[in-house]
């Protein structure tokens, strides 16, 4: 008989989301302060999220919606 031990890293989804938020924000050339205003989440909380800190489901939703809105705004501003 063999024993298999699986380890689950509960922080991995937060780290993945953090790197995605950071990459999208930088790709849109948006500051943390601008993202904070668009999402309604405190700047310090966004900095914590981008550092890989824990994030609530609601914060995840607000950031995703805000990044989508900022993306559309940036896209509209660059249209001819």
Rosetta blueprint (number, residue, H / E / L):
1 X L
2 X L
3 X L
4 X L
5 X L
6 X L
7 X L
8 X L
9 X L
10 X L
11 X L
12 X H
13 X H
14 X H
15 X H
16 X H
17 X H
18 X H
19 X H
20 X H
21 X H
22 X H
23 X H
24 X H
25 X H
26 X H
27 X H
28 X L
29 X L
30 X L
31 X L
32 X H
33 X H
34 X H
35 X H
36 X H
37 X H
38 X H
39 X H
40 X L
41 X L
42 X L
43 X H
44 X H
45 X H
46 X H
47 X H
48 X H
49 X H
50 X H
51 X L
52 X L
53 X L
54 X L
55 X L
56 X L
57 X H
58 X H
59 X H
60 X H
61 X H
62 X H
63 X H
64 X H
65 X H
66 X H
67 X H
68 X H
69 X H
70 X H
71 X H
72 X H
73 X H
74 X H
75 X H
76 X H
77 X H
78 X L
79 X L
80 X L
